[in-house]
Each structure stands twice: as structure tokens, then as C-alpha cells.
């Protein structure tokens, strides 16, 4: 649950603060106009959804829930760490690239975490698990969005650094998870 709360919370925080992170010219890495911010956000979302389909295909073929989730969680952590540095330098092309890469790992992490939770808690109803995960992640997303907003006063890099720190927590937590495919083995 903690992994899902941090990953989804980071996703919500970036979405809530997209204008503050990308658009404030006094922030390192900021200064993008509204149309550029829309292009980055829209393209990132489309790439993330396409990536989720790709991860879903791999998951269906391999049934390696935990491995793929680890790839996404560690990728988000390292992407946000690199993104913090890139936003600090202000390199525009690199900001586009890192934004796309983070979304290609962060967006698929949400459905994969829900699927993984469904697998390890079987025979508990998937709807109960999904509802509990979404409810708890909305709370963490709300809190993380407020804290991220406070960090944007110190720059985009500071806000992304906070989110990277949160993702470090999920990266450490995921190391202790064990994969037990109860639902898959049952069928």
C-alpha cells in the first residue's frame, strides 16, 4: 500500500502542480508557456498510457508482477532524481525527455500496483482492494500535492527533489515485498 500511495501521490502532485513546476520563470527549469506546458503534459500522458499497454502485454506474457513494478518504481525514483538535476540546469530539451520518460514509468505503475495488490490478497475481492488503495492514495496525493506546492516556492528542482525523496521511500519498501501469485495459481 505504501508503494502505491507514494507512486500515485507523486503522479497527483505533478498533475496538480504542473503549471508551477513548468511555468514559473523564476524557478530553475520553469518559464514554459501555457501551450508548451499543455504539450508536455498531454504528450506525457499519451506516452504513459501507451507504456501502460506495453507493460500490460509483458505482464500478461510473463506474470512477473513484482519485477515490472520494481522497474517502474525504481525508474520513477531515478527519473525524478535526474529530473531534479535537469530542472536545476534548465536544459529545455532534457526537460522534455525526462518528463516523457518519467511518465512512461509512473503511469503504468498505478494499474500494475493495483493488479499486484489483487494478486497477493486473493481471495479478497479485487474491488475491495482497489477501493482501499485508491482511497488511501487520494489522501496521500492530497497531502503530497500541498507539500509539493510549498516546495515550488523554492524552485522546480526543489519540488521534484521532494517527490524523488517520496519515491525513495517506495523504492525501499518494494525491496521487502514478496511475490505470491495466489490468484494466477488458483486459476
Secondary structure, 3 states (H helix, E strand, C coil): CHHHHHHHHHHHHHHHCHHHHHHCCCCCCCCCCHHHHHHHHHHHHHHHHHHHHHHHHHHHHHCCHHHHHHHHHHHHHHHHHHHHHHHHHCCHHHHHHHHHHHHHHHHHHHHHHHHHHHHHCCCCCHHHHHHHHHHHHHHHHHHHHHHHHHHHCCCHHHHHHHHHHHHHHHHHHHCCCCCCCHHHHHC
